[in-house]
């Protein structure tokens, strides 16, 4: 009992300390709102230097200019009559498009006036046409006093206190623009922007410049109307609050993460609600995390800060609540909001720590609804599969069908018990169902028997049987059976081919072994003659030496290809420079290349090409290939050797022009004792390519042969 009380006490103490820390952090966050407000000024943009605002001023200039000139001889002229240059007003070849452009221009000028009256309601203006002295204005603060060349300093001070922005724009008789006075924006930036944004419609219309006009625009500090200016100002302040607050929010989150990581897992387990927290499914936890990050810690937090600083967090009439009560509510709401937000973040840290401690795999198995659902589906499917796989289609199914129909009849009887005639209908339905099921079952049995018969025929060796009928649910089995049939046929053909190759192998081996052996026997008999001269004896001995060496090489080749084919060969893998190995091999067979009058062309990469290979075996591969080239290449032709270092593999390509027409099967040329020279006029065992391919294969490479006319190409590929 004492232990339980002690545990409960520690649980409340730890939870209380964490809660107190979160509240202190929340109060700290709320207390730096004034600092955020001060720092936010650094992030604010000057609306009055923005291109969009200055374009609106420029458009307003044209609308007001038109208003000062539109009345003439009791008629109201259209904007196009006043502002479009007469020289480019019409195009004789395309009057319809000119008319369209003109109407669109008129609509634009009218629309600028609507924007000035609705979207720029907070913008005061005073404009005077210096020719006809006509004035257009929306002026509540005597901004026309700025028309004076040197206004009194008191007037300027009053205007500066009342307005956040004003500008005086003057157009002379040539249409040149001058900004005479500006407040609240940079003069150079603003003047350049206004000059660069003069009205341009299209290549078909040229606008007359504004002449002899003076415009004064001003934006008061107190914005009375909701328009583009007030909206942009509010958004500008809110964005600046957000940027200034972000660093502090991230610092607070970082502090929570540090605290959560410092506190041991053993203490975190003592928190109130920990056991319930770790039982929440991970999908729900993920939604909470996403909601917290996307809503609470982004939109809501910034809205809370900006709403408080703008004074519109609680919009209630002072009659309902006085200012003191509203301020108190704002304090409580802000502290409570941050405490909840920081609390959720701390809970997320605790949960992540628990997941890492438990193990991600184990946690998913215990807390994932998706995992549990998929596991249930898998188990259900497994049961269904096991049941279906144990169904014996050879057994008598009539009893089962009758039993199922009896159950079906009982169910229908119960369903129709509320209506007497339903029993009769249930009996009729059952009889019909019996007939349909019986027919369906017989159809399945018939198709199964056909499939079984075909399988039996294949088992007996009849591989030419063909199933043309539609087997319904057994069609997949029919396809697989046909694939097995094709596989058996392929295996039989391969075996026949193997037997043929064995016969050819024996014939070729006998021929190639017999040739040097016969020569050896012949010259041995000749050497037995005591009457032969010393010179002849020497020639015979040299011939015997060559033939015996030839016989030795042939036997060694037989052993090599036998070991390579059986896989009974030990590799000495080391880092090998392919280019150096090829150069070394070329030196060894240089005399043969010279004898064959071949011209060698090599293309190697500049860098070293290192691969893990058996250098001795690869030397033999290159030697065999180069010797073949010297034997079968056209005299005086070129031989190309390319080493290509690709991103994922290395290729060695050897190309030569055959002396004789290539009329052999490329797929069989790499078989043992198969030679390109079928007449066997050239010396060779027919094992060169077979050994080369075997050695490349056992080292994980690939050797391919490509023939294009009389061009013979060998491609060796090793993956990196």
Residue, then its C-alpha position, 0 to 999 in steps of 0.5 A: x500500500x505504501x509503495x503504491x502511494x509513493x508511486x502515485x505521489x512521484x507521478x503527480x510530482x513529475x507531471x506537476x513539474x512538467x506542467x509548471x515548466x510548460x506554463x512558464x514557457x507559455x508565459x514567457x512566449x506571451x511576454x515577448x509579444x511587444x518584442x515581436x511587434x518591434x522586430x516585425x517592423x524590420x520585415x515590413x514591406x513598403x506598399x508605396x514602393x510596390x509595383x502593383x500600387x504604383x501601377x494603380x497610381x499610373x492607371x489612375x493618372x490616365x483615368x483622371x486625365x481623361x475626366x478633365x478632357x472628356x467634355x467638349x462642345x456639350x459632348x462626352x468624348x470616349x477615352x480613345x478619342x482623347x488618348x490614342x495617337x491619331x497616326x496609329x489609331x486605325x489600320x486600313x487593312x484590319x479595321x475590325x481588329x482596330x475597333x476591337x482594340x479601341x473598345x478594349x482600351x476604352x473599357x480599361x480606362x473606365x475600369x481604372x476609374x472604378x478601381x480608384x473609387x472602390x479598391x482605392x477608397x483610402x487614397x486621397x487625390x487632388x489633380x489639376x489640368x494646367x490648361x483648363x484649370x479643371x480640378x478632380x479631387x477626393x481630398x479631406x486633408x488640404x493636400x492641395x497645399x503641396x502645390x505651393x513651391x515652398x510650403x510652410x514647415x508647419x503645413x508639412x509637419x501637419x501633413x507628415x503627422x496625418x499621412x503615411x504617404x503622399x506624392x506630387x507628380x507633375x507632367x509638363x507640356x512635353x509629357x515628361x514626368x517629375x516627382x516634385x515631393x514625396x513622403x513615405x517612400x523612396x523618391x528615386x525608386x518610385x519615380x523610376x517605377x512610375x516612368x517605367x510603367x507608362x501605359x502600353x496597350x499593344x503594338x497596334x495602339x500608341x497612347x498619347x502622353x499625359x501633358x500639363x497635369x499635376x497629381x497629388x496622392x495621399x494615404x492617411x494614417x487612419x484607414x477608414x475603408x476596407x480596400x486594397x490598401x488596408x488589406x495589404x497593410x494588414x497582411x503586411x503586418x501579419x506576415x512581419x509578425x509571423x517572420x518575427x515570431x518564427x524564431x521564438x516559436x522554434x526556440x521554444x520547440x527546441x527547448x521542449x525537445x531538449x527537455x524531453x530528451x534529457x528526462x529519462x524514459x523511466x521518469x517519463x513513464x511516470x507521467x499521468x496518462x502515459x499508459x493511455x498515450x502509448x495505447x493510442x493507434x499510430x494513425x491517430x497519433x500521426x493525425x494529431x502530429x500533422x494537425x499540431x504542425x499544420x494548424x496549431x503551430x502554424x496558422x493558429x499560433x500566428x493568428x493568435x500573435x497577430x490578433x493580439x497585437x492588432x487588438x482584434x483577438x476578442x471583438x466585443x462591444x465595450x458595453x458587453x465587456x470593459x477593456x480590463x476584462x478583455x485584456x484579462x481574457x486575452x492574457x488567459x487565452x494566449x497563455x492557455x493556447x501556448x500551454x496546450x500547444x507546447x504540451x502537445x509537442x512535449x507529448x509527441x516527444x514522449x511518444x517518439x521516445x517510447x517508439x524508439x525505446x520499444x522498437x518501431x517494428x514492435x510498436x507498429x505491430x501493437x499500435x497500428x490499425x492498418x497493420x492489424x487490419x492487414x494481418x486480419x485480412x492476410x489470416x482470413x485469406x490464408x484460411x480461405x486459401x488453405x480451405x480451397x487448396x484442400x478441396x478434392x475435386x475427385x470426391x463425390x460432391x453430390x452429398x455436399x451439394x444436397x446438404x448445402x441445398x438443405x441449409x438453403x431451403x431451411x433459410x428460405x423457409x425461415x425467411x418466408x415463414x411470415x408469408x405462407x405462400x413463401x414456403x411453396x416459392x422456397x421449394x420451387x426455388x430450391x429445385x431450380x437451384x438444384x438443377x443449376x448447381x448440378x449442371x454447373x458441377x457437371x460442367x466443372x467435373x467435365x473440364x477437370x477430367x479433360x485437364x486431368x487426362x491431358x496431364x496424364x498424357x504428358x506424364x506418359x510422354x505424349x507432348x503433342x496433346x493440345x487442349x482447345x476447349x474453354x476450361x472455365x475456372x481451369x483456364x489458368x491451369x491449362x495455360x500452366x500445363x501448356x507452359x509445362x508442355x513447352x518446357x518438356x519439349x524444350x528439355x527434350x530438344x536440349x537433350x537431343x542437341x546435347x547428345x548430338x554435341x557429345x557425338x560431335x565432341x567425340x568425333x572432333x576430339x578423336x580427330x584433333x588428338x589423332x592428327x598430332x599423334x599420327x604425326x608423332x608415330x610417323x616421325x618416330x618410325x622415320x627416326x628409327x632409320x639409321x641411314x637418315x642424315x643429321x639434318x633430316x634427323x634434326x628436322x624430324x625431332x623439331x616436328x616431333x617437338x611441335x606435334x607433342x607440344x600441340x598434343x600437350x596444349x590440346x590436352x591442357x585445353x580439354x582439362x581447362x574447359x572441363x574444369x570450367x564447365x563443371x565449376x571445379x576451378x579455383x579463382x585467385x581474385x584480385x584487383x586487375x587493371x584491364x588495360x594493362x592486362x590487354x597490353x601485356x597480352x598484346x606483347x605476348x602475341x605481337x609476333x602472331x599479329x605481325x605474321x598476319x599483317x594485321x593493323x591494330x587500333x586500340x581505344x583505352x580510357x585515360x583513367x585506370x579501369x580496375x576490376x576484381x578478377x583472376x588475372x591468369x584466367x583473364x590473360x588466357x581469355x584475351x590470349x585465346x581471342x587475339x590468337x583467333x583474330x590472327x588466325x581468321x582475320x583478313x590479311x592486312x585488315x584492321x583489328x579494333x580493341x576498345x575498352x569502355x568504362x561505363x557508369x555501371x559496367x566495363x566493356x571490352x570490345x574486339x572487332x576484326x574482319x573475317x578472311x572468309x565468309x561467316x556462315x556459321x551459327x553464332x550461338x554454336x561457335x562458343x560450343x566446345x570443338x566448334x570452329x569457324x573454319x569448318x574445313x579445319x584447315x587452320x590449326x586449332x582445337x575449337x576450344x578457344x572461344x569455349x574456354x574464354x566464355x567459361x572463364x568470363x562466366x565463372x568471374x561473373x561476366x558476360x561474353x557475347x558475339x555479334x556478326x555483321x556481314x563479315x565483321x566479327x565482334x566479341x563483347x566482354x561485359x563486367x559489372x562494377 
